[in-house]
């Protein structure tokens, strides 16, 4: 007796086989064992999820969305990046059977790309490279990030960016928290897309983000007094006790009692008159020798790397390198509604 197998029965059998045996499809990776997805493809898809190779115009369609000297925080839509991965995988699917096979193995692909996503940028933990025990694992979660467009990016190539799930670090404290600490979010990607544009992706939703100059070498500097009007803002040097180097209070403000105005050379804008500055410091620095020695001048001019803190609304530590402007509503809600209604009416044809 002859057996007849029509196309529908053949397709049904093939789809059932693809579904039943998808978990047995493995690839031996010499780096990290058996996987459904070959290592090169797995790493490519993980990098694709982290926006490697995505045109910048897709991220920022108009330059006005990222003006000069600005920062923008965002979160990544997982549905969008999953569709990006599925689109890349669909290139190799031609027939209905190919689609059925891809649909059957996709949950395994997704899980493996989740794990690989966190290994694209190997973290440095506890002062050394990450080990197998230190690698952050598990299903993919929320990805957030920031885009910074500033001269800061080109001026300091070694810029530090750190994100924390909880604000537990004083704003002016030296950070020694490794990336495997539960309070610190892992950096999934940190890359300069242009000389003055920096892209950073975080593994999670941060409460506080620190952007800091590199802590390399010793640097001198002065500060602009935020209390002065912007058009008449002057540079000042905060005074330190010559005995122990402690800042003269109040620490968070520049006053006539705890700082001196920086003199500049006549006809040379931006060039400090060091001799005159030395005299002014010698007259006001607590416990200073007269004349002020070179070491004493260096102590007064010492400036720690500047750190900008984002997302510290409660300011529990109460410490900042400089006073930060905070938002305070200055228009009553009723007045704002009247102004808004007027603008809407004028905008309507």
C-alpha positions in Angstrom: 0.0 0.0 0.0 1.4 3.4 -1.0 1.6 6.2 1.6 0.8 9.7 0.3 2.2 12.8 2.2 0.8 16.1 1.0 2.4 19.5 1.5 0.3 20.5 4.5 1.3 17.3 6.4 5.0 17.8 5.5 4.9 21.4 6.7 3.2 20.4 9.9 5.7 17.7 10.7 8.6 20.1 10.0 7.3 22.8 12.2 6.6 20.3 15.0 10.2 19.0 14.7 11.6 22.5 14.8 9.6 23.3 18.0 10.4 20.0 19.7 14.2 20.0 19.2 15.0 23.7 19.3 16.6 23.3 22.8 19.0 20.7 21.5 20.5 23.0 18.9 23.9 24.0 20.4 27.1 25.6 19.3 30.4 24.8 21.1 32.0 28.2 21.9 35.6 27.8 23.1 35.2 30.9 25.3 32.1 30.0 27.3 30.7 26.6 26.4 27.5 25.4 24.6 25.0 27.9 23.1 22.1 27.8 20.7 23.6 30.9 18.9 27.1 30.8 17.5 29.5 33.1 19.4 30.2 35.7 16.7 26.5 36.0 15.9 25.6 36.2 19.6 28.0 39.0 20.2 26.9 40.9 17.1 23.3 40.8 18.2 24.2 41.9 21.7 26.2 44.9 20.3 23.2 45.7 18.0 21.0 45.9 21.1 23.4 48.4 22.5 23.0 50.5 19.4 26.3 49.7 17.8 26.0 50.3 14.1 22.7 52.3 14.4 23.0 55.6 12.5 23.2 58.6 14.8 20.4 60.3 12.8 18.1 57.5 14.1 19.0 58.4 17.7 19.0 62.2 17.3 17.0 63.1 14.1 17.6 66.8 14.5 20.6 68.7 15.9 18.2 71.0 17.9 17.4 68.0 20.1 21.0 67.9 21.3 22.2 71.5 21.5 25.8 72.5 22.2 26.8 72.2 25.9 23.8 70.0 26.8 23.0 66.6 28.2 20.0 64.4 27.5 18.9 61.4 29.6 16.7 58.7 28.1 15.6 55.0 28.3 15.7 52.5 25.5 12.5 50.8 24.4 13.1 47.0 24.6 10.5 46.4 22.0 12.4 48.5 19.5 15.8 46.8 20.1 14.1 43.3 20.0 12.6 44.3 16.7 16.0 45.4 15.5 17.5 41.9 16.5 14.6 40.1 14.9 15.0 42.1 11.7 18.7 41.2 11.5 17.8 37.5 12.0 15.1 37.6 9.4 17.7 38.1 6.7 18.4 34.4 6.6 14.7 33.3 6.6 13.3 32.5 3.1 10.6 29.9 3.5 7.7 29.3 5.9 9.8 26.6 7.5 12.6 29.0 8.1 10.3 31.4 9.9 8.8 28.5 12.0 12.3 27.4 13.0 13.3 30.9 13.9 10.2 31.4 16.0 10.9 28.2 17.8 14.4 29.0 18.8 14.0 32.7 19.3 13.3 32.4 23.1 16.7 30.7 23.5 18.3 33.3 21.3 16.8 36.1 23.4 18.0 34.6 26.7 21.6 34.1 25.4 21.7 37.6 23.9 20.5 38.9 27.3 23.5 37.4 29.0 26.0 38.4 26.3 24.7 42.0 26.4 26.2 42.5 29.8 29.6 41.1 28.7 30.2 43.3 25.7 31.9 45.8 27.9 33.9 43.8 30.4 33.8 45.6 33.8 36.8 46.3 36.0 35.9 45.0 39.4 37.8 45.4 42.6 40.8 46.9 40.8 41.2 44.1 38.3 39.5 42.5 35.2 36.2 40.7 35.8 36.3 37.0 36.5 33.6 34.4 35.7 32.2 34.9 39.2 32.0 38.6 38.8 30.2 38.7 35.5 26.7 40.3 35.9 24.1 37.8 34.6 20.4 37.3 34.3 17.6 38.4 32.1 17.9 41.8 30.4 16.3 44.7 32.3 15.8 48.4 31.7 18.5 50.2 29.8 18.9 53.9 30.3 21.5 56.3 29.3 22.6 59.8 28.4 24.0 61.8 25.5 26.5 64.5 26.3 27.5 67.1 23.8 30.1 69.4 25.2 33.7 70.6 24.9 34.2 68.5 28.1 34.1 65.3 26.0 36.9 66.4 23.7 38.9 68.2 26.4 38.9 65.3 28.8 39.0 62.0 26.8 39.3 60.0 30.1 36.0 61.4 31.5 34.5 59.3 34.3 30.7 58.5 34.3 29.2 56.6 37.1 25.5 55.8 37.9 24.0 54.7 41.2 20.7 53.0 42.0 20.8 54.7 45.4 22.3 58.0 46.5 24.6 56.6 49.2 27.9 58.4 48.2 28.7 62.0 49.3 28.8 64.3 46.3 32.5 65.1 47.0 33.7 61.7 48.1 36.3 59.6 46.1 34.4 56.7 44.6 35.9 53.3 45.3 32.7 51.3 44.6 33.2 48.5 42.1 30.7 47.8 39.3 29.5 44.7 41.0 28.3 46.7 44.0 24.5 46.5 44.3 24.2 50.3 44.6 26.2 51.0 41.4 24.8 50.4 37.9 27.0 48.7 35.3 28.0 50.6 32.3 26.9 48.7 29.2 28.5 51.1 26.7 30.5 54.3 26.9 31.8 55.6 23.6 32.6 58.9 21.9 30.4 59.1 18.8 32.1 62.3 17.7 34.9 64.5 19.1 32.4 66.3 21.4 29.5 63.7 21.7 29.5 61.0 24.3 27.0 58.1 24.5 26.6 56.2 27.8 24.2 53.3 28.5 23.4 52.0 32.0 22.1 48.6 33.1 19.1 49.9 35.1 17.5 53.1 36.2 19.8 55.4 38.1 18.9 57.7 40.9 22.2 59.6 40.7 24.7 60.1 37.9 28.2 61.5 38.4 30.2 63.0 35.6 33.7 63.8 36.7 37.0 65.0 35.3 39.8 62.3 35.3 41.6 61.9 38.6 45.1 62.0 37.0 48.0 64.1 38.3 47.7 67.4 40.2 45.9 70.4 38.8 45.5 74.0 39.8 42.5 76.1 39.2 40.2 79.0 40.3 36.4 79.2 40.7 33.8 81.5 39.4 31.6 83.0 42.1 28.1 81.8 41.4 26.7 84.6 43.6 27.9 87.3 41.2 25.7 88.4 38.3 26.5 86.5 35.1 27.8 89.6 33.3 30.1 90.5 36.2 31.1 87.1 37.5 34.7 87.1 38.9 37.2 84.4 39.5 38.2 83.6 43.1 40.4 81.3 45.0 39.0 79.5 48.1 41.3 79.8 51.1 42.8 76.8 52.9 44.3 76.7 56.3 48.1 76.6 55.8 48.4 74.2 58.7 46.1 71.3 57.7 44.8 72.3 54.2 41.2 72.5 55.4 38.9 74.9 53.5 37.9 78.0 55.3 34.1 77.9 56.0 31.6 78.3 54.6 32.6 75.5 52.2 29.7 75.8 49.8 30.0 79.5 49.1 32.7 82.0 48.1 32.7 85.1 50.4 35.0 88.0 51.1 36.1 86.2 54.2 37.0 82.7 52.8 38.3 83.6 49.3 40.3 86.2 47.4 39.6 87.7 44.0 42.0 86.6 41.3 44.0 89.4 39.6 44.7 89.3 35.9 47.5 91.0 33.9 46.7 94.2 32.2 46.2 93.8 28.5 46.4 90.0 28.8 42.9 88.6 29.2 42.8 85.3 31.1 46.5 85.5 32.3 46.7 85.4 36.1 49.0 87.9 37.8 50.7 85.3 40.0 52.8 87.8 42.0 49.8 89.9 43.0 47.8 86.8 43.7 50.5 85.6 46.0 50.4 88.8 48.0 46.6 88.7 48.4 46.8 85.1 49.6 49.6 85.8 52.1 47.4 88.5 53.6 44.3 86.3 54.2 45.4 82.7 54.4 45.1 81.4 58.0 48.4 80.5 59.6 50.4 81.4 56.5 54.0 82.3 56.5 55.1 85.7 55.1 56.1 85.8 52.4 53.9 83.0 51.2 56.3 80.1 50.1 55.9 78.3 46.8 54.4 75.2 48.6 51.9 77.5 50.3 50.8 79.0 47.0 50.5 75.5 45.5 48.3 74.4 48.4 45.9 77.3 47.9 45.7 76.8 44.1 45.1 73.0 44.4 41.9 72.1 42.7 40.3 68.6 42.8 38.6 67.3 39.7 35.2 68.8 39.2 32.2 66.5 39.6 28.8 67.3 38.3 26.0 65.4 40.1 22.7 64.8 38.3 19.6 63.6 40.1 20.2 64.5 43.8 16.9 66.3 44.5 16.9 65.8 48.3 20.7 66.7 48.6 20.9 64.5 51.7 24.7 64.9 51.9 24.4 68.7 51.6 27.8 68.9 49.9 28.6 70.3 46.5 31.7 71.5 44.8 29.7 74.5 43.7 26.3 75.7 44.5 23.9 74.1 42.0 20.9 76.0 40.7 17.6 74.4 41.8 14.2 74.9 40.2 11.8 77.0 42.1 8.4 77.9 40.5 8.0 81.7 40.2 4.7 81.9 38.4 1.3 81.0 40.0 -0.5 78.1 38.4 -3.5 80.3 37.5 -1.3 82.9 35.8 0.5 80.1 33.9 -2.8 78.7 32.6 -3.8 82.1 31.3 -0.5 82.5 29.5 -0.8 79.0 28.0 -4.4 79.6 26.8 -3.2 82.8 25.1 -0.4 81.0 23.3 -2.7 78.2 22.1 -5.2 80.7 20.8 -2.5 82.6 18.9 -1.2 79.3 17.4 -4.6 78.2 16.0 -5.3 79.4 12.4 
